[in-house]
Amino acid sequence: MNWMQSLQAEIYRDVEEDAAEYLGESKQTLPRFDLDLLDGAPPPDRKWVLPGFIPCGEITLFTGPGGAGKSLFAQQLATALAGGVPFLGIGASGEKTTALYVTAEDDEFELHRRQRNIMRTLDLDRADVGDRLGLISLRGRIGNELVTFDRDGSLERSNTFSLLRNTVEVTGANFLILDNLAHLFAGNENDRGQVTAFVNALYSLVRDHGVTILLLGHPNKSGDSYSGSTAWLNAVRSQIEINRVQDGEGNVLDPDARVLTLGKANYARAGAQQAFRWHEFAFVLEEDLPSDARAELAEAQKAAAENEAYLRCLAAATDRKRAVSHHPGVNYYASTFAKMPEGRGNTKAAFERAFERLLALGAIELDAKLWKRENRTYKYGIRAVDNPAEKCTDQAHRPLHRPPAPTRTDPSVNPARTDPPIPKGIPGAATKAATPDQDKDCPACDGIGCHWCEQ
């Protein structure tokens, strides 16, 4: 546009404005909040899907590492809302909600298996949820992305988005769970513009249909609670994450313990937490377990803590070139460890119990070469085994016990059996099978190492 065209455009604009003012027409403006409402009744209290964690009428980002149980948590939450029962002790209004759980990761068989366990745990039957619960699997379906972006970065809603919108409208759903971002967002997760446009597209469902959305995602490898641009966190009003419980050194002592943490919080105090645990393929509060199960759990937790204290002291002693032995004397491990700051108040008896467990698991070895002294002789003592599974296959370090011969339940004999048995004979072992975890190779030993790992 040259200077003449610019001048003409300005003249025409002035003429149009003068004409509009002469004709009494008013220009359209953005709607403003009516401040006169401040003199009236107070606004209604904020409503929550999960009090303190998931606000109504918003999008909440739900993250956690692989295997932590995000999908199970989401499906169980949807079921509890549909049945009008409390979820992990939170929310007990009795009000029943229409909830949709949409997954692109699990097929209908997995939904079925998981739902049976959830219904048993929540003490619900089919009639209790009625038509208020919708479980939808998109796994294996082509074109699951909700939006696409052209070369200019412009967003276009997909056919799947239209189907999702129609489903929300027809069912009258109040709560929608989308599992997960990796399948439903086809844009660049590091592009702030595309991320914001995608979240705004979801907010159109919130605005037009009054639905609350829980959006599942994965953390990144750097340790952040979300993957991609910070726009993911900035575009939502709430963010929660699920994790395994860790000690001060980052060790997971109880593979079934979980904690829900409120990350970003516009409407509550950030950092709020709710502890719970995996039990018989569902999530429960520890206090809701039967008394005998709680007692067994407490014993297992105590054993795990003792094992960790033993290995922590052994590592510290080795770093200080201080050999310890299982033979009674000056270097007796239990006496040494009980005096170390890393022992944290554990007694000699506690370290002796841990010694027997770790020895049976192959996590330590006795009279091992530790380091070479100045006279070129070796210092011997107790040594931690970095990878007990490799130790079992090393001919130079034979296991203390020979693995049992294959039986009818051995996978090499009976391929139909895919779940190695849990070694319940070891003191301190879990009383139930640990949570299925894609990050562990052997469910029999929970990654510590046993003869099953060799097959």
Secondary structure, DSSP 8 states (H G I E B T S, - for coil): --HHHHHHHHHHHHHHHHHHHHTT----------GGGGGS-------EEETTTEETTSEEEEE--TTS-HHHHHHHHHHHHHHT--BTTB--------EEEEESSS-HHHHHHHHHHHHHHHT--HHHHTTSEEEEE-TT-S---SEEE-TT--EEE-HHHHHHHHHHHHHT-SEEEEE-HHHHB-S-TT-HHHHHHHHHHHHHHHHHH--EEEEEE---TTS-SS-S-THHHHHSSEEEEEEE---TTS--S-TTEEEEEEEEESSS-TT-EEEEEE-SSSEE-GGGS-HHHHHHHHHHHHHHHHHHHHHHHHHHHHHTT---BSSSSTTBHHHHHHHSGGGTT--HHHHHHHHHHHHHHTSEEEEEEEEE-TTS-EEEEEEE-S-HHHHHH-TTS--SS------TTSTTT-TT--S----TTSTT--SS-----TT-S-TTTTTS--GGGG-
